[in-house]
Amino acid sequence: LNEEGSSLICLGGGSLSQEVLNFIGNSKDIKLVWLKTDFETCWGRIKNSTERPLVKKGKEALMTLLKEREDLYRRANKIINLEEQSLISRFEELDDECKIKA
């Protein structure tokens, strides 16, 4: 994050914390985008993963965790609801809106 120029950093939902939000909030060069997807779609993508420790806790535990973290996600600079529109249809708009100005 100390490099000059624009960067796109993709994090999973488990990476977002109050500490990360505080860091982002203090930076004019970082924008947070939430690619909002419904829980069932997310669960369907990860439920058979053996590389995700939280999956072992089960569907209900992850649903609870999502509910606990939603307030953090809502603080994003931009929210793209993928239930209503595809990411591809919004990519150029997202690129224009979230460019990091030097």
KOLGU-4560 file (N, C-alpha, C; in nm, 3 decimals, padded with zeros to 5 digits):
<recs>
<n_xx: 00.081 n_yy: -00.120 n_zz: 00.000 ca_xx: 00.000 ca_yy: 00.000 ca_zz: 00.000 c_xx: 00.085 c_yy: 00.126 c_zz: 00.000 mol: A seq: 1 type: LEU>
<n_xx: 00.213 n_yy: 00.110 n_zz: 00.013 ca_xx: 00.300 ca_yy: 00.226 ca_zz: 00.012 c_xx: 00.351 c_yy: 00.260 c_zz: -00.128 mol: A seq: 2 type: ASN>
<n_xx: 00.314 n_yy: 00.179 n_zz: -00.227 ca_xx: 00.357 ca_yy: 00.204 ca_zz: -00.364 c_xx: 00.281 c_yy: 00.322 c_zz: -00.422 mol: A seq: 3 type: GLU>
<n_xx: 00.345 n_yy: 00.396 n_zz: -00.514 ca_xx: 00.278 ca_yy: 00.505 ca_zz: -00.581 c_xx: 00.192 c_yy: 00.451 c_zz: -00.693 mol: A seq: 4 type: GLU>
<n_xx: 00.085 n_yy: 00.521 n_zz: -00.725 ca_xx: -00.002 ca_yy: 00.481 ca_zz: -00.834 c_xx: -00.124 c_yy: 00.406 c_zz: -00.784 mol: A seq: 5 type: GLY>
<n_xx: -00.210 n_yy: 00.371 n_zz: -00.878 ca_xx: -00.334 ca_yy: 00.303 ca_zz: -00.845 c_xx: -00.314 c_yy: 00.154 c_zz: -00.832 mol: A seq: 6 type: SER>
<n_xx: -00.391 n_yy: 00.096 n_zz: -00.741 ca_xx: -00.386 ca_yy: -00.048 ca_zz: -00.720 c_xx: -00.526 c_yy: -00.098 c_zz: -00.689 mol: A seq: 7 type: SER>
<n_xx: -00.552 n_yy: -00.220 n_zz: -00.726 ca_xx: -00.676 ca_yy: -00.286 ca_zz: -00.689 c_xx: -00.638 c_yy: -00.404 c_zz: -00.600 mol: A seq: 8 type: LEU>
<n_xx: -00.687 n_yy: -00.403 n_zz: -00.480 ca_xx: -00.657 ca_yy: -00.509 ca_zz: -00.384 c_xx: -00.787 c_yy: -00.580 c_zz: -00.352 mol: A seq: 9 type: ILE>
<n_xx: -00.793 n_yy: -00.709 n_zz: -00.378 ca_xx: -00.915 ca_yy: -00.786 ca_zz: -00.355 c_xx: -00.899 c_yy: -00.868 c_zz: -00.229 mol: A seq: 10 type: CYS>
<n_xx: -00.994 n_yy: -00.853 n_zz: -00.139 ca_xx: -00.991 ca_yy: -00.926 ca_zz: -00.013 c_xx: -01.120 c_yy: -01.004 c_zz: 00.002 mol: A seq: 11 type: LEU>
<n_xx: -01.111 n_yy: -01.116 n_zz: 00.066 ca_xx: -01.231 ca_yy: -01.191 ca_zz: 00.100 c_xx: -01.302 c_yy: -01.122 c_zz: 00.215 mol: A seq: 12 type: GLY>
<n_xx: -01.427 n_yy: -01.161 n_zz: 00.235 ca_xx: -01.508 ca_yy: -01.099 ca_zz: 00.340 c_xx: -01.448 c_yy: -01.111 c_zz: 00.478 mol: A seq: 13 type: GLY>
<n_xx: -01.372 n_yy: -01.215 n_zz: 00.502 ca_xx: -01.311 ca_yy: -01.235 ca_zz: 00.632 c_xx: -01.195 c_yy: -01.142 c_zz: 00.660 mol: A seq: 14 type: GLY>
<n_xx: -01.149 n_yy: -01.070 n_zz: 00.559 ca_xx: -01.035 ca_yy: -00.980 ca_zz: 00.576 c_xx: -01.073 c_yy: -00.845 c_zz: 00.633 mol: A seq: 15 type: SER>
<n_xx: -01.200 n_yy: -00.812 n_zz: 00.626 ca_xx: -01.243 ca_yy: -00.680 ca_zz: 00.671 c_xx: -01.262 c_yy: -00.677 c_zz: 00.822 mol: A seq: 16 type: LEU>
<n_xx: -01.202 n_yy: -00.577 n_zz: 00.883 ca_xx: -01.212 ca_yy: -00.562 ca_zz: 01.028 c_xx: -01.220 c_yy: -00.413 c_zz: 01.060 mol: A seq: 17 type: SER>
<n_xx: -01.250 n_yy: -00.381 n_zz: 01.183 ca_xx: -01.253 ca_yy: -00.241 ca_zz: 01.225 c_xx: -01.116 c_yy: -00.177 c_zz: 01.204 mol: A seq: 18 type: GLN>
<n_xx: -01.011 n_yy: -00.252 n_zz: 01.231 ca_xx: -00.874 ca_yy: -00.200 ca_zz: 01.213 c_xx: -00.849 c_yy: -00.164 c_zz: 01.067 mol: A seq: 19 type: GLU>
<n_xx: -00.891 n_yy: -00.249 n_zz: 00.975 ca_xx: -00.874 ca_yy: -00.221 ca_zz: 00.832 c_xx: -00.955 c_yy: -00.097 c_zz: 00.794 mol: A seq: 20 type: VAL>
<n_xx: -01.079 n_yy: -00.088 n_zz: 00.841 ca_xx: -01.162 ca_yy: 00.028 ca_zz: 00.811 c_xx: -01.101 c_yy: 00.157 c_zz: 00.864 mol: A seq: 21 type: LEU>
<n_xx: -01.043 n_yy: 00.152 n_zz: 00.982 ca_xx: -00.978 ca_yy: 00.271 ca_zz: 01.038 c_xx: -00.861 c_yy: 00.314 c_zz: 00.949 mol: A seq: 22 type: ASN>
<n_xx: -00.784 n_yy: 00.218 n_zz: 00.901 ca_xx: -00.671 ca_yy: 00.247 ca_zz: 00.814 c_xx: -00.720 c_yy: 00.309 c_zz: 00.683 mol: A seq: 23 type: PHE>
<n_xx: -00.823 n_yy: 00.248 n_zz: 00.624 ca_xx: -00.877 ca_yy: 00.299 ca_zz: 00.498 c_xx: -00.937 c_yy: 00.437 c_zz: 00.518 mol: A seq: 24 type: ILE>
<n_xx: -01.007 n_yy: 00.456 n_zz: 00.627 ca_xx: -01.069 ca_yy: 00.585 ca_zz: 00.654 c_xx: -00.970 c_yy: 00.698 c_zz: 00.668 mol: A seq: 25 type: GLY>
<n_xx: -00.848 n_yy: 00.666 n_zz: 00.706 ca_xx: -00.744 ca_yy: 00.768 ca_zz: 00.723 c_xx: -00.663 c_yy: 00.789 c_zz: 00.596 mol: A seq: 26 type: ASN>
<n_xx: -00.700 n_yy: 00.721 n_zz: 00.489 ca_xx: -00.625 ca_yy: 00.732 ca_zz: 00.364 c_xx: -00.713 c_yy: 00.789 c_zz: 00.253 mol: A seq: 27 type: SER>
<n_xx: -00.664 n_yy: 00.891 n_zz: 00.186 ca_xx: -00.739 ca_yy: 00.946 ca_zz: 00.073 c_xx: -00.716 c_yy: 00.866 c_zz: -00.054 mol: A seq: 28 type: LYS>
<n_xx: -00.620 n_yy: 00.776 n_zz: -00.052 ca_xx: -00.581 ca_yy: 00.702 ca_zz: -00.171 c_xx: -00.642 c_yy: 00.562 c_zz: -00.181 mol: A seq: 29 type: ASP>
<n_xx: -00.719 n_yy: 00.521 n_zz: -00.082 ca_xx: -00.773 ca_yy: 00.385 ca_zz: -00.082 c_xx: -00.925 c_yy: 00.393 c_zz: -00.084 mol: A seq: 30 type: ILE>
<n_xx: -00.985 n_yy: 00.318 n_zz: -00.172 ca_xx: -01.130 ca_yy: 00.308 ca_zz: -00.183 c_xx: -01.171 c_yy: 00.164 c_zz: -00.154 mol: A seq: 31 type: LYS>
<n_xx: -01.278 n_yy: 00.149 n_zz: -00.082 ca_xx: -01.330 ca_yy: 00.017 ca_zz: -00.048 c_xx: -01.458 c_yy: -00.007 c_zz: -00.126 mol: A seq: 32 type: LEU>
<n_xx: -01.464 n_yy: -00.120 n_zz: -00.197 ca_xx: -01.581 ca_yy: -00.158 ca_zz: -00.276 c_xx: -01.633 c_yy: -00.291 c_zz: -00.224 mol: A seq: 33 type: VAL>
<n_xx: -01.761 n_yy: -00.294 n_zz: -00.194 ca_xx: -01.825 ca_yy: -00.419 ca_zz: -00.148 c_xx: -01.900 c_yy: -00.479 c_zz: -00.265 mol: A seq: 34 type: TRP>
<n_xx: -01.858 n_yy: -00.597 n_zz: -00.308 ca_xx: -01.930 ca_yy: -00.672 ca_zz: -00.409 c_xx: -02.032 c_yy: -00.758 c_zz: -00.335 mol: A seq: 35 type: LEU>
<n_xx: -02.147 n_yy: -00.701 n_zz: -00.313 ca_xx: -02.249 ca_yy: -00.763 ca_zz: -00.229 c_xx: -02.318 c_yy: -00.879 c_zz: -00.303 mol: A seq: 36 type: LYS>
<n_xx: -02.313 n_yy: -00.994 n_zz: -00.243 ca_xx: -02.374 ca_yy: -01.114 ca_zz: -00.297 c_xx: -02.455 c_yy: -01.180 c_zz: -00.186 mol: A seq: 37 type: THR>
<n_xx: -02.567 n_yy: -01.239 n_zz: -00.220 ca_xx: -02.649 ca_yy: -01.300 ca_zz: -00.116 c_xx: -02.577 c_yy: -01.418 c_zz: -00.053 mol: A seq: 38 type: ASP>
<n_xx: -02.612 n_yy: -01.447 n_zz: 00.072 ca_xx: -02.543 ca_yy: -01.550 ca_zz: 00.149 c_xx: -02.548 c_yy: -01.686 c_zz: 00.081 mol: A seq: 39 type: PHE>
<n_xx: -02.662 n_yy: -01.725 n_zz: 00.030 ca_xx: -02.676 ca_yy: -01.859 ca_zz: -00.030 c_xx: -02.582 c_yy: -01.878 c_zz: -00.149 mol: A seq: 40 type: GLU>
<n_xx: -02.563 n_yy: -01.773 n_zz: -00.228 ca_xx: -02.470 ca_yy: -01.781 ca_zz: -00.341 c_xx: -02.327 c_yy: -01.799 c_zz: -00.289 mol: A seq: 41 type: THR>
<n_xx: -02.291 n_yy: -01.719 n_zz: -00.189 ca_xx: -02.156 ca_yy: -01.731 ca_zz: -00.131 c_xx: -02.136 c_yy: -01.870 c_zz: -00.071 mol: A seq: 42 type: CYS>
<n_xx: -02.233 n_yy: -01.915 n_zz: 00.005 ca_xx: -02.222 ca_yy: -02.046 ca_zz: 00.068 c_xx: -02.206 c_yy: -02.156 c_zz: -00.038 mol: A seq: 43 type: TRP>
<n_xx: -02.283 n_yy: -02.146 n_zz: -00.144 ca_xx: -02.272 ca_yy: -02.245 ca_zz: -00.252 c_xx: -02.133 c_yy: -02.250 c_zz: -00.313 mol: A seq: 44 type: GLY>
<n_xx: -02.065 n_yy: -02.139 n_zz: -00.315 ca_xx: -01.930 ca_yy: -02.132 ca_zz: -00.373 c_xx: -01.823 c_yy: -02.192 c_zz: -00.282 mol: A seq: 45 type: ARG>
<n_xx: -01.846 n_yy: -02.187 n_zz: -00.150 ca_xx: -01.740 ca_yy: -02.227 ca_zz: -00.057 c_xx: -01.769 c_yy: -02.351 c_zz: 00.024 mol: A seq: 46 type: ILE>
<n_xx: -01.890 n_yy: -02.399 n_zz: 00.025 ca_xx: -01.931 ca_yy: -02.504 ca_zz: 00.119 c_xx: -01.850 c_yy: -02.633 c_zz: 00.112 mol: A seq: 47 type: LYS>
<n_xx: -01.792 n_yy: -02.663 n_zz: -00.002 ca_xx: -01.712 ca_yy: -02.785 ca_zz: -00.016 c_xx: -01.562 c_yy: -02.761 c_zz: -00.004 mol: A seq: 48 type: ASN>
<n_xx: -01.525 n_yy: -02.639 n_zz: 00.029 ca_xx: -01.383 ca_yy: -02.605 ca_zz: 00.037 c_xx: -01.318 c_yy: -02.667 c_zz: 00.160 mol: A seq: 49 type: SER>
<n_xx: -01.203 n_yy: -02.723 n_zz: 00.139 ca_xx: -01.124 ca_yy: -02.776 ca_zz: 00.251 c_xx: -01.015 c_yy: -02.677 c_zz: 00.292 mol: A seq: 50 type: THR>
<n_xx: -01.005 n_yy: -02.565 n_zz: 00.220 ca_xx: -00.901 ca_yy: -02.466 ca_zz: 00.246 c_xx: -00.951 c_yy: -02.345 c_zz: 00.325 mol: A seq: 51 type: GLU>
<n_xx: -01.077 n_yy: -02.347 n_zz: 00.364 ca_xx: -01.135 ca_yy: -02.235 ca_zz: 00.438 c_xx: -01.175 c_yy: -02.282 c_zz: 00.577 mol: A seq: 52 type: ARG>
<n_xx: -01.097 n_yy: -02.245 n_zz: 00.677 ca_xx: -01.123 ca_yy: -02.293 ca_zz: 00.813 c_xx: -01.263 c_yy: -02.261 c_zz: 00.865 mol: A seq: 53 type: PRO>
<n_xx: -01.318 n_yy: -02.146 n_zz: 00.828 ca_xx: -01.450 ca_yy: -02.109 ca_zz: 00.878 c_xx: -01.561 c_yy: -02.198 c_zz: 00.823 mol: A seq: 54 type: LEU>
<n_xx: -01.540 n_yy: -02.257 n_zz: 00.707 ca_xx: -01.641 ca_yy: -02.346 ca_zz: 00.649 c_xx: -01.666 c_yy: -02.464 c_zz: 00.741 mol: A seq: 55 type: VAL>
<n_xx: -01.562 n_yy: -02.507 n_zz: 00.810 ca_xx: -01.576 ca_yy: -02.621 ca_zz: 00.903 c_xx: -01.673 c_yy: -02.590 c_zz: 01.016 mol: A seq: 56 type: LYS>
<n_xx: -01.695 n_yy: -02.463 n_zz: 01.044 ca_xx: -01.787 ca_yy: -02.426 ca_zz: 01.151 c_xx: -01.933 c_yy: -02.440 c_zz: 01.109 mol: A seq: 57 type: LYS>
<n_xx: -01.956 n_yy: -02.448 n_zz: 00.979 ca_xx: -02.090 ca_yy: -02.471 ca_zz: 00.928 c_xx: -02.163 c_yy: -02.348 c_zz: 00.878 mol: A seq: 58 type: GLY>
<n_xx: -02.270 n_yy: -02.372 n_zz: 00.808 ca_xx: -02.349 ca_yy: -02.269 ca_zz: 00.743 c_xx: -02.406 c_yy: -02.167 c_zz: 00.843 mol: A seq: 59 type: LYS>
<n_xx: -02.463 n_yy: -02.215 n_zz: 00.950 ca_xx: -02.525 ca_yy: -02.124 ca_zz: 01.047 c_xx: -02.423 c_yy: -02.031 c_zz: 01.111 mol: A seq: 60 type: GLU>
<n_xx: -02.305 n_yy: -02.084 n_zz: 01.142 ca_xx: -02.200 ca_yy: -02.002 ca_zz: 01.201 c_xx: -02.155 c_yy: -01.892 c_zz: 01.105 mol: A seq: 61 type: ALA>
<n_xx: -02.145 n_yy: -01.926 n_zz: 00.978 ca_xx: -02.104 ca_yy: -01.827 ca_zz: 00.879 c_xx: -02.214 c_yy: -01.724 c_zz: 00.855 mol: A seq: 62 type: LEU>
<n_xx: -02.338 n_yy: -01.764 n_zz: 00.860 ca_xx: -02.447 ca_yy: -01.670 ca_zz: 00.845 c_xx: -02.447 c_yy: -01.569 c_zz: 00.961 mol: A seq: 63 type: MET>
<n_xx: -02.421 n_yy: -01.618 n_zz: 01.080 ca_xx: -02.412 ca_yy: -01.530 ca_zz: 01.197 c_xx: -02.296 c_yy: -01.433 c_zz: 01.182 mol: A seq: 64 type: THR>
<n_xx: -02.183 n_yy: -01.482 n_zz: 01.136 ca_xx: -02.065 ca_yy: -01.398 ca_zz: 01.115 c_xx: -02.093 c_yy: -01.288 c_zz: 01.013 mol: A seq: 65 type: LEU>
<n_xx: -02.160 n_yy: -01.324 n_zz: 00.905 ca_xx: -02.195 ca_yy: -01.225 ca_zz: 00.804 c_xx: -02.283 c_yy: -01.115 c_zz: 00.865 mol: A seq: 66 type: LEU>
<n_xx: -02.382 n_yy: -01.154 n_zz: 00.941 ca_xx: -02.469 ca_yy: -01.055 ca_zz: 01.004 c_xx: -02.390 c_yy: -00.963 c_zz: 01.096 mol: A seq: 67 type: LYS>
<n_xx: -02.293 n_yy: -01.018 n_zz: 01.167 ca_xx: -02.210 ca_yy: -00.937 ca_zz: 01.256 c_xx: -02.123 c_yy: -00.838 c_zz: 01.179 mol: A seq: 68 type: GLU>
<n_xx: -02.081 n_yy: -00.875 n_zz: 01.060 ca_xx: -01.989 ca_yy: -00.792 ca_zz: 00.982 c_xx: -02.057 c_yy: -00.698 c_zz: 00.884 mol: A seq: 69 type: ARG>
<n_xx: -02.185 n_yy: -00.713 n_zz: 00.861 ca_xx: -02.252 ca_yy: -00.632 ca_zz: 00.759 c_xx: -02.237 c_yy: -00.482 c_zz: 00.783 mol: A seq: 70 type: GLU>
<n_xx: -02.237 n_yy: -00.438 n_zz: 00.907 ca_xx: -02.218 ca_yy: -00.295 ca_zz: 00.934 c_xx: -02.082 c_yy: -00.247 c_zz: 00.885 mol: A seq: 71 type: ASP>
<n_xx: -01.981 n_yy: -00.331 n_zz: 00.896 ca_xx: -01.849 ca_yy: -00.296 ca_zz: 00.844 c_xx: -01.854 c_yy: -00.285 c_zz: 00.692 mol: A seq: 72 type: LEU>
<n_xx: -01.916 n_yy: -00.383 n_zz: 00.626 ca_xx: -01.924 ca_yy: -00.383 ca_zz: 00.480 c_xx: -01.999 c_yy: -00.260 c_zz: 00.428 mol: A seq: 73 type: TYR>
<n_xx: -02.101 n_yy: -00.217 n_zz: 00.499 ca_xx: -02.183 ca_yy: -00.103 ca_zz: 00.455 c_xx: -02.105 c_yy: 00.029 c_zz: 00.455 mol: A seq: 74 type: ARG>
<n_xx: -01.991 n_yy: 00.032 n_zz: 00.517 ca_xx: -01.908 ca_yy: 00.153 ca_zz: 00.519 c_xx: -01.824 c_yy: 00.169 c_zz: 00.394 mol: A seq: 75 type: ARG>
<n_xx: -01.839 n_yy: 00.076 n_zz: 00.301 ca_xx: -01.763 ca_yy: 00.082 ca_zz: 00.176 c_xx: -01.793 c_yy: 00.212 c_zz: 00.102 mol: A seq: 76 type: ALA>
<n_xx: -01.694 n_yy: 00.259 n_zz: 00.027 ca_xx: -01.713 ca_yy: 00.378 ca_zz: -00.056 c_xx: -01.815 c_yy: 00.351 c_zz: -00.166 mol: A seq: 77 type: ASN>
<n_xx: -01.822 n_yy: 00.227 n_zz: -00.208 ca_xx: -01.912 ca_yy: 00.187 ca_zz: -00.317 c_xx: -01.965 c_yy: 00.048 c_zz: -00.287 mol: A seq: 78 type: LYS>
<n_xx: -02.095 n_yy: 00.029 n_zz: -00.306 ca_xx: -02.156 ca_yy: -00.102 ca_zz: -00.289 c_xx: -02.216 c_yy: -00.142 c_zz: -00.424 mol: A seq: 79 type: ILE>
<n_xx: -02.175 n_yy: -00.256 n_zz: -00.473 ca_xx: -02.231 ca_yy: -00.309 ca_zz: -00.597 c_xx: -02.308 c_yy: -00.434 c_zz: -00.560 mol: A seq: 80 type: ILE>
<n_xx: -02.438 n_yy: -00.428 n_zz: -00.579 ca_xx: -02.524 ca_yy: -00.540 ca_zz: -00.546 c_xx: -02.527 c_yy: -00.634 c_zz: -00.665 mol: A seq: 81 type: ASN>
<n_xx: -02.457 n_yy: -00.746 n_zz: -00.654 ca_xx: -02.446 ca_yy: -00.840 ca_zz: -00.765 c_xx: -02.573 c_yy: -00.921 c_zz: -00.786 mol: A seq: 82 type: LEU>
<n_xx: -02.669 n_yy: -00.908 n_zz: -00.694 ca_xx: -02.799 ca_yy: -00.972 ca_zz: -00.713 c_xx: -02.879 c_yy: -00.895 c_zz: -00.817 mol: A seq: 83 type: GLU>
<n_xx: -02.852 n_yy: -00.767 n_zz: -00.830 ca_xx: -02.929 ca_yy: -00.681 ca_zz: -00.919 c_xx: -02.857 c_yy: -00.651 c_zz: -01.051 mol: A seq: 84 type: GLU>
<n_xx: -02.727 n_yy: -00.667 n_zz: -01.054 ca_xx: -02.653 ca_yy: -00.637 ca_zz: -01.175 c_xx: -02.525 c_yy: -00.719 c_zz: -01.177 mol: A seq: 85 type: GLN>
<n_xx: -02.478 n_yy: -00.749 n_zz: -01.296 ca_xx: -02.356 ca_yy: -00.827 ca_zz: -01.306 c_xx: -02.235 c_yy: -00.736 c_zz: -01.288 mol: A seq: 86 type: SER>
<n_xx: -02.128 n_yy: -00.794 n_zz: -01.239 ca_xx: -02.005 ca_yy: -00.718 ca_zz: -01.221 c_xx: -01.953 c_yy: -00.667 c_zz: -01.354 mol: A seq: 87 type: LEU>
<n_xx: -01.964 n_yy: -00.749 n_zz: -01.457 ca_xx: -01.914 ca_yy: -00.709 ca_zz: -01.589 c_xx: -01.987 c_yy: -00.584 c_zz: -01.639 mol: A seq: 88 type: ILE>
<n_xx: -02.118 n_yy: -00.577 n_zz: -01.615 ca_xx: -02.193 ca_yy: -00.461 ca_zz: -01.662 c_xx: -02.155 c_yy: -00.334 c_zz: -01.587 mol: A seq: 89 type: SER>
<n_xx: -02.093 n_yy: -00.346 n_zz: -01.472 ca_xx: -02.057 ca_yy: -00.230 ca_zz: -01.392 c_xx: -01.907 c_yy: -00.202 c_zz: -01.390 mol: A seq: 90 type: ARG>
<n_xx: -01.826 n_yy: -00.283 n_zz: -01.455 ca_xx: -01.682 ca_yy: -00.271 ca_zz: -01.441 c_xx: -01.629 c_yy: -00.134 c_zz: -01.483 mol: A seq: 91 type: PHE>
<n_xx: -01.670 n_yy: -00.084 n_zz: -01.598 ca_xx: -01.618 ca_yy: 00.046 ca_zz: -01.643 c_xx: -01.661 c_yy: 00.157 c_zz: -01.549 mol: A seq: 92 type: GLU>
<n_xx: -01.786 n_yy: 00.154 n_zz: -01.504 ca_xx: -01.834 ca_yy: 00.255 ca_zz: -01.409 c_xx: -01.755 c_yy: 00.247 c_zz: -01.279 mol: A seq: 93 type: GLU>
<n_xx: -01.731 n_yy: 00.125 n_zz: -01.232 ca_xx: -01.653 ca_yy: 00.105 ca_zz: -01.110 c_xx: -01.513 c_yy: 00.159 c_zz: -01.128 mol: A seq: 94 type: LEU>
<n_xx: -01.452 n_yy: 00.134 n_zz: -01.241 ca_xx: -01.318 ca_yy: 00.181 ca_zz: -01.269 c_xx: -01.313 c_yy: 00.333 c_zz: -01.265 mol: A seq: 95 type: ASP>
<n_xx: -01.409 n_yy: 00.399 n_zz: -01.327 ca_xx: -01.414 ca_yy: 00.545 ca_zz: -01.328 c_xx: -01.438 c_yy: 00.602 c_zz: -01.189 mol: A seq: 96 type: ASP>
<n_xx: -01.529 n_yy: 00.543 n_zz: -01.113 ca_xx: -01.565 ca_yy: 00.595 ca_zz: -00.982 c_xx: -01.458 c_yy: 00.575 c_zz: -00.877 mol: A seq: 97 type: GLU>
<n_xx: -01.381 n_yy: 00.469 n_zz: -00.889 ca_xx: -01.288 ca_yy: 00.432 ca_zz: -00.781 c_xx: -01.143 c_yy: 00.457 c_zz: -00.816 mol: A seq: 98 type: CYS>
<n_xx: -01.116 n_yy: 00.532 n_zz: -00.920 ca_xx: -00.977 ca_yy: 00.562 ca_zz: -00.953 c_xx: -00.913 c_yy: 00.636 c_zz: -00.837 mol: A seq: 99 type: LYS>
<n_xx: -00.794 n_yy: 00.598 n_zz: -00.806 ca_xx: -00.720 ca_yy: 00.663 ca_zz: -00.699 c_xx: -00.643 c_yy: 00.779 c_zz: -00.759 mol: A seq: 100 type: ILE>
<n_xx: -00.670 n_yy: 00.896 n_zz: -00.712 ca_xx: -00.604 ca_yy: 01.016 ca_zz: -00.763 c_xx: -00.472 c_yy: 01.037 c_zz: -00.689 mol: A seq: 101 type: LYS>
<n_xx: -00.367 n_yy: 01.058 n_zz: -00.765 ca_xx: -00.236 ca_yy: 01.081 ca_zz: -00.705 c_xx: -00.225 c_yy: 01.224 c_zz: -00.658 mol: A seq: 102 type: ALA>
</recs>
